[in-house]
């Protein structure tokens, strides 16, 4: 099971767009909640302590909850790092299978 990742954003927020691109480029699934389009999302972001966007809520597989304020690549890497490592290892395994098929 993957981490649950929710990012609270605004269309006019540059760091929000950067974070979404970073998550996408690292194949990390996330739910984008635009706080300007939905009052409930705005209130959720406030409850998470938001004073700016993006605000990222991560619920790990073990139930641990993490909130990251702003686009902080290092904190994101730490928080979803195991997910990135698992994907990397799966990719390596797939490459091994393909190489075995080629050289058999």
PyMOL commands that set and color helices and strands:
alter all, ss='L'
color gray80, all
select helices_A, chain A and resi 14-25+39-47+73-103
alter helices_A, ss='H'
color red, helices_A
select strands_A, chain A and resi 4-9+31-34+55-59+65-69
alter strands_A, ss='S'
color yellow, strands_A
deselect
rebuild
show_as cartoon
